Amino acid sequence: MPDLSRSIPTTKQPGLRASLLKISGALFLCFALLGGWLSFDLYRGYEKVLTDVSYRAMQRSQIIGQAFRTEILAADYVLRDVLGRVQEEDLVFPDPNPDHAQRLTRLLKEKADTVPDFVSMVLFDRDCVFAATVTGENTGVRSKPALCEARKMHRGPGPLVSYVSGKDSASGHSVLVLSRNLTSPAGEFLGGVMSVIELERAQRRFDTYSLGAEDSVAMLDDAQVLLARRPLLANAIEKAVATPEIPATVRSTVSGTGIAMQRDVDGRERLFGFSKIEGFPFVIAYGFDKAQMLQTWQRRALELGVGYLTLLVLAVLAARAHWTMLLQRDELIAGRSALQELATHDPLTSLYNRRFLDGAMPREFARSQRDGTPLAIIMLDLDHFKHVNDEFSHAAGDEVLKTLAELLKKGTRESDLICRFGGEEFIAIMPNMTTDQALERVESWRKQLAETPVVYGDFTIRVTLSAGIAVFPDHGSSPDELLARADEMLYKSKREGRNRTSVFVQG
């Protein structure tokens, strides 16, 4: 039998082998670079999610802390008013004049009634002996030595605020004690006035805030004692806790903020924002559940990973033959288009997603700056969306989200951009739109949604919408500032009762 292999030219085989090696090497290099870029992009996205969420948590802690500070200052105003109506000679016990003692009691009762949170108000002398009370009872009682000494040592312009545990309180309930001193022109301590607020009222105030399903908010003192928390953990309240740990930079300043990723007292890992209540020994810690906040990023990472592996397999197969490579190239182009669509759109609502927003926001802002035209940023959030999921199912919640998405699409201009920010939150970017126009647009959406129930199976679901508006250039000089102020207005709408729209007002 003749050796047929000798009839086949062999000079081209090395060249073919080298060509295949080059192609394989080029493919390997390309996929190595692509894998590296995807890894870097995912890592950058991961860090951005953590940073953005932590910053939002810090903003919320500031808002809540400012609300508490405002309440304390309002109570302090009453204390200052009382001090302005008494003299040193009023701070005596026993009072030899019954009419005078009754006048002081009436004064305290009248002022205490103006602050519903007050459970008691007391005038005390230089020895911290109660000279007059709201009820006229317990006069002659002396404050605990530690509290009395703290009052004598207090020199700040504001009131002295002290936490007193239930075991040390006269009522048996944990309280916050606010006091102001009466001093002589030489600065000598002459006595003062104090009010008592039950700590339970702070807990009830937390219960009014709208939190995400896995979010937490807590108030701690400088000694890391947990004073109030939502969700409530009764066994941890009024105890020193290790987590969340207040950053030293926040604890040691009169007014400071900070962010950190920590384990919470319930064991869940959260992205915390910390805010010191200015002038007072309390810190607000707001935490977003890390796992929940990363769900969108994890979904994107999975989609990109699957896409990457798919492309790799297709490329290996394409290297076997030229025609296969051409065929697979077409599939690769189609795959890339699909990935691009996934990368910029929310799969549930078909609206633009957070990734697209991150790129579009700077571009639209720069265009408005260049053209000298307004740019409206609108943040929207479904009210009580967790209730919809819990009562009717997550599938029903998805239907509500899609209904809202279709509503937002209607009536928008070609230049408008509607994005799903995450969960039940949406953002509208409205170029060349004034504040009044933006308010009119949002109110139309809000009223339509309130008047249009969502039908899911046998259920009729009624939902409402809260919104916040900020407009360039009146309300911010950067994209981040506009977004922050729109978010601030959104949560103002939430705090004030939901189903409303708030517009940022320059202070």
Buried (B, 14 or more C-beta within 10 A) or exposed (E): EEEEEEEEEEEEEEEEEEEEEEBEEEBEEEBEEBBEEBBEBBEEBBEBBBEBBBBBBBBBBBBBBBBBBEBBBEBBBBBEEBBEEBEBEBBBBEBEEEEBBEBBBEBBBEBBEEBEBBBBBBBBBBEBBBBBBBBBEEBEBBBBEEBBEBBBEBEEEBBBBBBBEEEEBEEEBBBBBBBBBBBEEEEEBBBBBBBBBBBBBBBEBBEEBBBBEBBBBBBBBBEBBBBBBBBEBEEBBBEEBEBBBBBEEBBEEEBBBBBBBBBBBBEBBBBBBBBBBBBBBBBBBBBBBBEBBBEBBEEBBEBBBEBBEBBBEBBBBBBEEEEEBEBBEEBBEEBEEEBEEBBBBBEEBBBBBBBBBBEBBEEBBEBBEEEEBBBBBBBBBBBBBBEBBEEBBEEBBBBBBBBBBEBBEEEBEEEBBBBBBBBBBBBBBBBBBBBEBBBEBBEEBBEBBBEEEBEBEEBEBEBBBBBBBBBBEEBBEEBBBBBBBBBBBBBBBBBEEBBBBBBBEEE
